[in-house]
Amino acid sequence: MFKTMDPDTIRDLVRGVPDALTPKVEEEAARYKNLRCPMCYEAGCSKVVRQAKVTIGAGGAPQLAVSPFGEGPLPEGHARCVSCSTEFDPDTGIIYKTSASRIHAPPEGSHPE
């Protein structure tokens, strides 16, 4: 069972601690916003956070099998184009999901370098 902490207690605990997450969130948001889709070449993507995977362990207790958190402070994920909904890895360009009607050759002169 999960019990939430009192918000006033949380505020007291973090008072005076520098905010290290907001700049990273803003930096990541700008990165995804400026990505170009590998299918339609439009700029503007959003982040899709990798979902946690939970399994049932010994004695029926839930166990976290895959976490959305890796080495950084923010959860890992991939990009989704806001124009055509293609989902892809922002680092490699590998496409995870797209509409079959979107698969085409790039328009002349529009292929990103």
KEKE-3310 file (N, C-alpha, C; in steps of 0.2 Angstrom, whole numbers, plus 5000, padded with zeros to 4 digits):
npx = (5004:5002:5006:5003:5014:5013:5010:5015:5026:5034:5037:5045:5055:5062:5065:5076:5084:5093:5084:5086:5080:5071:5078:5083:5072:5066:5077:5076:5063:5064:5073:5065:5055:5062:5065:5065:5054:5057:5049:5039:5046:5042:5045:5044:5040:5034:5038:5037:5035:5044:5035:5033:5037:5029:5030:5023:5030:5038:5027:5017:5020:5021:5034:5046:5050:5055:5061:5056:5066:5083:5100:5100:5092:5079:5064:5066:5063:5054:5052:5037:5030:5021:5014:5011:5011:5021:5032:5048:5066:5075:5088:5094:5085:5078:5063:5049:5035:5023:5012:5007:5004:5012:5025:5037:5047:5058:5053:5060:5075:5072:5077:5084:5100)
npy = (4994:5011:5026:5043:5057:5071:5087:5099:5094:5089:5101:5107:5099:5100:5113:5126:5118:5117:5118:5106:5099:5106:5114:5103:5097:5107:5109:5096:5096:5107:5100:5089:5097:5103:5092:5083:5074:5058:5053:5062:5073:5085:5097:5096:5087:5076:5069:5052:5043:5029:5015:5008:4991:4978:4964:4949:4943:4930:4923:4931:4945:4961:4965:4976:4975:4982:4998:5015:5024:5027:5031:5044:5059:5060:5052:5039:5038:5039:5048:5056:5061:5076:5079:5067:5057:5047:5036:5036:5033:5046:5047:5038:5037:5026:5019:5016:5015:5018:5025:5015:5022:5032:5029:5034:5041:5054:5071:5080:5088:5090:5082:5079:5084)
npz = (5000:4996:5004:5003:5006:5017:5009:5015:5023:5013:5006:5016:5017:5004:5004:5000:4993:4978:4962:4951:4941:4933:4923:4915:4911:4903:4893:4887:4882:4872:4864:4859:4853:4842:4834:4818:4809:4803:4794:4788:4788:4795:4808:4825:4838:4851:4867:4871:4885:4891:4896:4912:4917:4925:4935:4942:4956:4967:4979:4975:4975:4968:4956:4949:4933:4922:4921:4918:4920:4917:4916:4918:4926:4921:4915:4902:4885:4869:4853:4846:4832:4830:4819:4810:4818:4819:4827:4834:4838:4845:4844:4835:4825:4821:4817:4826:4825:4812:4800:4786:4775:4775:4771:4760:4747:4751:4748:4734:4738:4752:4761:4777:4782)
capx = (5000:5006:5004:5007:5017:5010:5013:5019:5032:5038:5040:5050:5061:5066:5066:5083:5088:5092:5080:5091:5076:5067:5082:5084:5065:5066:5081:5073:5057:5066:5076:5060:5051:5065:5067:5062:5051:5060:5044:5036:5051:5040:5048:5039:5039:5033:5041:5033:5039:5044:5031:5036:5034:5028:5028:5022:5036:5037:5022:5012:5022:5023:5041:5047:5055:5058:5059:5057:5072:5090:5105:5098:5087:5072:5063:5068:5057:5056:5049:5031:5029:5014:5010:5009:5011:5026:5036:5055:5071:5077:5096:5096:5081:5074:5056:5045:5028:5021:5006:5010:5003:5017:5031:5038:5053:5058:5052:5066:5078:5069:5080:5088:5107)
capy = (5000:5017:5032:5050:5062:5078:5092:5104:5091:5089:5108:5109:5094:5103:5121:5128:5113:5119:5114:5103:5095:5110:5115:5097:5096:5112:5107:5090:5099:5110:5095:5086:5101:5104:5086:5083:5067:5054:5051:5067:5079:5091:5098:5096:5081:5076:5063:5047:5040:5022:5012:5003:4984:4975:4957:4946:4938:4925:4925:4936:4952:4964:4967:4981:4972:4987:5005:5020:5028:5024:5034:5051:5060:5060:5045:5038:5037:5041:5054:5055:5067:5079:5079:5061:5052:5042:5036:5035:5035:5053:5047:5034:5038:5020:5020:5011:5014:5023:5023:5012:5027:5038:5027:5036:5044:5061:5076:5083:5094:5091:5077:5083:5083)
capz = (5000:4996:5007:5001:5011:5018:5005:5019:5024:5007:5005:5021:5015:4999:5004:5000:4988:4971:4957:4946:4936:4928:4917:4911:4907:4897:4888:4883:4878:4866:4859:4855:4849:4836:4830:4812:4809:4798:4788:4785:4789:4799:4814:4831:4841:4859:4870:4874:4891:4891:4902:4917:4916:4932:4935:4949:4959:4972:4984:4972:4976:4961:4955:4944:4928:4917:4924:4913:4922:4916:4920:4919:4931:4918:4912:4895:4880:4862:4850:4842:4828:4831:4812:4807:4824:4818:4833:4832:4842:4843:4843:4830:4819:4820:4817:4830:4823:4808:4796:4780:4769:4776:4769:4754:4746:4753:4743:4732:4742:4758:4765:4782:4781)
cpx = (5004:5003:5007:5009:5013:5013:5017:5026:5036:5041:5045:5056:5065:5067:5074:5087:5087:5088:5085:5087:5073:5072:5083:5078:5065:5070:5079:5067:5059:5069:5070:5056:5055:5067:5063:5060:5055:5055:5041:5040:5048:5044:5042:5037:5037:5037:5036:5037:5038:5040:5035:5033:5034:5026:5026:5027:5033:5032:5017:5014:5024:5031:5042:5052:5058:5056:5060:5063:5078:5095:5104:5093:5079:5071:5065:5062:5059:5051:5042:5030:5021:5010:5007:5009:5016:5030:5043:5060:5074:5085:5098:5092:5077:5067:5053:5038:5026:5015:5009:5009:5008:5024:5032:5045:5052:5057:5059:5069:5076:5072:5085:5095:5109)
cpy = (5006:5023:5038:5054:5068:5083:5097:5101:5090:5096:5109:5105:5097:5110:5122:5123:5116:5115:5112:5100:5100:5112:5109:5096:5101:5111:5101:5092:5102:5105:5092:5091:5103:5098:5086:5075:5064:5052:5057:5074:5085:5091:5098:5089:5081:5069:5058:5043:5033:5020:5007:4996:4981:4968:4954:4941:4933:4928:4930:4943:4955:4966:4971:4977:4977:4994:5010:5025:5024:5028:5041:5053:5060:5053:5045:5037:5038:5046:5052:5062:5069:5079:5073:5055:5046:5042:5033:5036:5041:5052:5043:5035:5032:5021:5014:5010:5020:5021:5020:5017:5032:5036:5029:5039:5051:5066:5079:5089:5095:5086:5081:5080:5080)
cpz = (5000:5000:5005:5007:5011:5013:5009:5021:5019:5005:5010:5019:5009:4999:5005:4995:4981:4966:4951:4940:4931:4922:4912:4907:4902:4892:4884:4879:4872:4861:4855:4851:4842:4832:4824:4811:4803:4792:4785:4785:4792:4805:4819:4833:4849:4861:4873:4879:4890:4897:4906:4916:4923:4931:4942:4951:4963:4977:4982:4973:4969:4962:4949:4939:4924:4920:4918:4914:4921:4920:4921:4924:4928:4915:4904:4891:4873:4859:4846:4838:4829:4824:4810:4812:4823:4825:4832:4838:4840:4841:4837:4824:4818:4822:4821:4827:4818:4804:4789:4775:4770:4773:4762:4753:4748:4747:4741:4736:4749:4763:4770:4781:4788)
residu = (MET:PHE:LYS:THR:MET:ASP:PRO:ASP:THR:ILE:ARG:ASP:LEU:VAL:ARG:GLY:VAL:PRO:ASP:ALA:LEU:THR:PRO:LYS:VAL:GLU:GLU:GLU:ALA:ALA:ARG:TYR:LYS:ASN:LEU:ARG:CYS:PRO:MET:CYS:TYR:GLU:ALA:GLY:CYS:SER:LYS:VAL:VAL:ARG:GLN:ALA:LYS:VAL:THR:ILE:GLY:ALA:GLY:GLY:ALA:PRO:GLN:LEU:ALA:VAL:SER:PRO:PHE:GLY:GLU:GLY:PRO:LEU:PRO:GLU:GLY:HIS:ALA:ARG:CYS:VAL:SER:CYS:SER:THR:GLU:PHE:ASP:PRO:ASP:THR:GLY:ILE:ILE:TYR:LYS:THR:SER:ALA:SER:ARG:ILE:HIS:ALA:PRO:PRO:GLU:GLY:SER:HIS:PRO:GLU)
# end
